[in-house]
């Protein structure tokens, strides 16, 4: 009778699941599912860069003009932060 109970208990108890070598070797199983999430997180930034590039190209602003504008903005911020005087540029009317 006891052998029958032991046999029945072994049949009812869950067995250890077999896994592939990759799943066994890593701590939490196969982690390749992270790549799609990473791409989905980065996708809006890529779309924003593409839209910004197209709008910049259509408006006629060159990459050099954007770099110069960024340098002026950074230079202006650093000089204001140190308390130095920001030079003012006056433009004459051309009409």
Buried (B, 14 or more C-beta within 10 A) or exposed (E): EEEEEEEEEEEEEEEEEEEEEEEEEEEEEEEEEEEEEEEEEEEEEEEEEEEEEEEBEEEEEEEEEEEEEEEEEEEEEEEEEEEEEEEEEEEEEEE
